Amino acid sequence: MTPWERPTLDRERLVRRLPPVEYHRSPDEQQLFDEASLPKSLPLMLRLDQEAEYLMCREVAEETLGAVPDPDDLPG
């Protein structure tokens, strides 16, 4: 290689050298998923915080219903 040539990266060779990725749930996390219903476990699987969960539900409601009032506009 000459000084003005840039080295190239063999991506396929590099990826083959990487160890396989494995994920194992902790026993507590597995039990939580086993005992939770889908509506309860979906936010956990997506790792949504409370605000992100609200925004996602609001977006689904707007798509389904066409319009959703702001919480501040509701009576009560």
C-alpha angles and dihedrals in degrees: 000000000000122000093254095051118095118226115249127225121229098211096183092053091047093051091049089056093055117097116245115268115241129181123196121182118229113248091252092052092047091051090050091054092045093052099038124088119237094260089053097041098044095072088046092052091049091044092231120173119218095267094048090048090052092049092048092050091047091051091050091048092049091049091048101039101028095231135031124192120237113255090242090058094057119099120249 
